[in-house]
Amino acid sequence: MMMQEKDMVCDVLSMTKQSMSDYTKSIGECSNKSLRSALTQLRTEAEQFQEQLGEIATQKGYYAASQTASAQDKNHVKSELTK
């Protein structure tokens, strides 16, 4: 059975999200500045790719982006995180 385009796009989005998480963890644990810089660049590229693919997926109806948070919701989260 062949995967449909929608399934492939969603799968790649999921894998990219996991890669970004792995890069972030590795950056935090890395003591080598050169390696840390390379990992940071890889994470940035993955973020850009995820954003671009996410936009395409949203346009094609493959992915429903979350709603924009209200100013009140943003302030609530900010206050909770700064406690």
URWOJO-V207146 format. One record per residue. SS is DSSP state (H for helix, E for strand, C for the rest). PHI is phi in degrees with one decimal (NA if undefined). BURIAL is + if it has 16 or more other C-alpha atoms within 10 Angstrom, else -. Layout:
SS;PHI;BURIAL
SS;PHI;BURIAL
This chain:
C;NA;-
C;-84.4;-
C;-73.3;-
C;-79.5;-
H;-55.0;-
H;-58.1;-
H;-63.3;-
H;-65.7;-
H;-63.0;+
H;-64.6;+
H;-65.5;-
H;-65.6;-
H;-60.4;+
H;-64.7;-
H;-65.5;-
H;-66.2;+
H;-60.6;+
H;-65.4;-
H;-61.8;+
H;-61.8;+
H;-63.8;-
H;-64.7;-
H;-61.1;+
H;-60.7;+
H;-62.2;-
H;-64.9;-
H;-60.8;+
H;-66.6;-
H;-100.1;-
C;-89.3;-
C;-103.4;-
C;-86.5;-
H;-62.4;-
H;-66.5;-
H;-66.5;-
H;-59.7;+
H;-63.9;-
H;-64.1;-
H;-65.3;+
H;-63.8;+
H;-64.6;-
H;-61.8;+
H;-64.6;+
H;-61.7;-
H;-63.9;-
H;-65.3;+
H;-63.0;+
H;-64.9;-
H;-62.4;-
H;-62.2;+
H;-63.7;-
H;-64.7;-
H;-67.2;+
H;-61.6;+
H;-64.2;+
H;-63.2;-
H;-61.3;+
H;-65.8;-
H;-60.7;-
C;-85.6;-
C;79.4;-
C;-83.1;+
C;-145.3;+
C;-99.4;-
C;-67.7;-
C;-68.4;-
C;-70.9;-
C;-69.9;-
C;-73.2;-
C;-73.8;-
H;-59.6;-
H;-64.9;-
H;-63.2;-
H;-61.5;-
H;-64.6;-
H;-63.4;-
H;-62.5;-
H;-59.8;-
H;-68.3;-
H;-68.0;-
H;-79.2;-
C;-100.5;-
C;-72.8;-
